[in-house]
Amino acid sequence: MSRVFTVVQASPEDGDVVGEIHAESWRAAYAPFFAPEFFAEAVRRRRGRWRGVLAEDKGTAMLAATDGRPLAFSYFGSSPTRLESAEIFGFYGHPDGWGTGVANALVTASLHRIREKGFRRVHLWTLRDTPQSRRFYAKSGFVESGAVRGHDFGDGNLIEQVEYELIFR
């Protein structure tokens, strides 16, 4: 069966669906990293925050659908730490979309939009202990920069992240 992928820029009206994708992606991939009480609250916050984030218009959010069902989103903008670079602040896929190709369609469209905005480089951070994400970024043309950081998601514990980068040719 051939699938139809569509990718559009997300608007504040898409906040609930973006929140659902973010929350369900977190539920499936991040649970082992956090205490259950903190994790439940973190998932709840991710579900409810996106309408406001998208209304702020500080970055660009792209929403990808498979056969009309939104299943992945990206959120990116100017890097706060690297002049003239873009940063992908979030790239999440609903578990129902894993393996469908929707994430590939989204990363292609997101990188195209980043390039259209005049950026020549893009970077992102992902958890060290998420091999599926790391393989996806490598297959998408990103390479590890060698940079590592500890990131506190709000529970007071640092979780190690690795940086990936891509230079447009």
C-alpha positions as CSV (number, residue, x, y, z in Angstrom):
1,M,0.0,0.0,0.0
2,S,1.4,3.4,-1.0
3,R,1.2,6.1,1.7
4,V,0.6,9.8,1.1
5,F,2.7,12.1,3.2
6,T,1.9,15.8,3.6
7,V,4.0,18.4,5.5
8,V,2.7,21.8,6.4
9,Q,3.8,24.6,8.7
10,A,1.9,24.2,12.0
11,S,-0.2,27.0,13.4
12,P,-1.5,27.7,16.9
13,E,-4.7,25.8,15.9
14,D,-2.5,22.7,15.5
15,G,-1.4,23.0,19.2
16,D,-3.5,20.1,20.5
17,V,-2.3,17.6,17.8
18,V,1.3,18.7,18.2
19,G,0.9,18.2,21.9
20,E,-0.5,14.7,21.4
21,I,2.4,13.7,19.2
22,H,4.9,15.1,21.7
23,A,3.3,13.4,24.7
24,E,2.9,10.0,23.0
25,S,6.4,10.1,21.6
26,W,7.7,10.9,25.1
27,R,5.5,8.2,26.7
28,A,7.0,5.6,24.3
29,A,10.7,6.6,24.3
30,Y,11.5,8.5,27.5
31,A,9.8,6.7,30.4
32,P,12.9,4.7,31.5
33,F,14.8,8.0,32.1
34,F,12.5,9.4,34.8
35,A,10.7,8.7,38.1
36,P,7.1,7.8,37.4
37,E,5.6,10.8,39.2
38,F,7.8,13.3,37.4
39,F,7.3,11.5,34.1
40,A,3.5,11.6,34.3
41,E,3.6,15.4,34.9
42,A,6.2,15.9,32.1
43,V,3.9,14.1,29.6
44,R,0.9,16.2,30.7
45,R,2.9,19.4,30.2
46,R,4.0,18.3,26.7
47,R,0.5,17.6,25.8
48,G,-0.8,21.1,26.8
49,R,2.0,23.5,25.9
50,W,2.1,23.7,22.2
51,R,-0.9,26.0,21.4
52,G,1.0,28.7,23.4
53,V,4.4,27.9,21.9
54,L,3.1,28.1,18.4
55,A,1.3,31.4,19.1
56,E,4.6,33.0,20.3
57,D,5.9,32.5,16.7
58,K,9.5,32.4,17.9
59,G,10.4,29.4,15.7
60,T,9.0,27.3,12.9
61,A,7.0,24.2,13.5
62,M,6.3,21.7,10.7
63,L,3.6,19.1,11.0
64,A,3.7,15.8,8.9
65,A,0.7,13.6,8.2
66,T,0.4,10.1,6.9
67,D,-2.7,9.5,4.8
68,G,-4.2,12.6,6.4
69,R,-3.3,11.8,10.0
70,P,-0.8,14.1,11.7
71,L,2.0,11.8,13.2
72,A,5.2,13.9,13.4
73,F,6.4,17.4,14.1
74,S,9.6,19.4,14.1
75,Y,10.3,22.7,15.8
76,F,13.3,24.8,14.8
77,G,14.8,28.3,14.6
78,S,18.0,30.3,15.0
79,S,20.5,28.6,17.2
80,P,21.0,30.5,20.5
81,T,24.5,29.2,20.7
82,R,25.8,29.1,17.1
83,L,25.7,32.2,15.0
84,E,24.3,31.7,11.5
85,S,23.1,28.2,12.4
86,A,19.7,26.8,12.8
87,E,18.8,24.4,15.7
88,I,16.2,21.8,15.7
89,F,14.7,22.1,19.2
90,G,12.3,19.2,18.8
91,F,11.6,16.4,16.4
92,Y,9.0,13.9,17.5
93,G,7.0,11.2,15.9
94,H,3.9,9.5,17.3
95,P,4.6,5.8,17.9
96,D,1.8,5.0,15.4
97,G,3.9,6.6,12.7
98,W,7.2,4.8,13.5
99,G,8.4,2.9,10.5
100,T,5.9,4.5,8.1
101,G,8.3,7.0,6.5
102,V,6.5,10.1,7.9
103,A,9.6,11.1,9.8
104,N,11.7,10.9,6.7
105,A,9.2,13.1,4.9
106,L,9.3,15.6,7.8
107,V,13.1,15.8,8.1
108,T,13.4,16.4,4.3
109,A,10.8,19.2,4.4
110,S,12.3,20.7,7.6
111,L,15.8,20.8,6.2
112,H,14.5,22.3,3.0
113,R,12.7,25.0,4.9
114,I,15.8,25.6,7.1
115,R,17.9,26.1,3.9
116,E,15.2,28.4,2.4
117,K,15.6,30.6,5.5
118,G,19.3,31.0,4.6
119,F,21.0,28.7,7.1
120,R,24.0,26.8,6.0
121,R,24.3,24.6,9.1
122,V,21.9,23.0,11.5
123,H,22.4,21.2,14.7
124,L,20.3,19.4,17.4
125,W,20.7,17.5,20.6
126,T,19.3,14.0,21.4
127,L,19.6,11.7,24.3
128,R,22.8,9.5,24.3
129,D,20.7,6.5,25.3
130,T,18.2,6.6,22.5
131,P,19.8,4.5,19.7
132,Q,16.7,4.6,17.4
133,S,16.8,8.4,17.3
134,R,20.6,8.5,16.8
135,R,20.3,6.0,13.9
136,F,17.5,8.2,12.3
137,Y,19.6,11.4,12.5
138,A,22.7,9.6,11.0
139,K,20.5,8.2,8.1
140,S,19.2,11.7,7.6
141,G,22.7,13.1,6.9
142,F,23.6,14.4,10.4
143,V,26.9,13.5,12.0
144,E,27.9,13.6,15.7
145,S,29.8,16.7,16.5
146,G,31.6,15.2,19.5
147,A,29.8,17.6,21.9
148,V,28.1,16.2,24.9
149,R,26.0,18.0,27.5
150,G,24.0,17.2,30.6
151,H,20.4,18.4,30.3
152,D,18.0,18.8,33.2
153,F,14.4,18.2,32.0
154,G,13.1,19.6,35.3
155,D,13.6,16.8,37.8
156,G,17.1,17.9,38.9
157,N,18.9,15.1,37.2
158,L,21.2,15.6,34.3
159,I,20.7,13.3,31.3
160,E,23.5,13.1,28.8
161,Q,22.7,14.4,25.3
162,V,24.9,14.2,22.2
163,E,25.0,16.8,19.5
164,Y,24.4,16.1,15.8
165,E,25.1,18.6,13.0
166,L,24.6,18.9,9.3
167,I,26.3,21.3,6.9
168,F,24.5,22.0,3.7
169,R,26.6,21.5,0.6
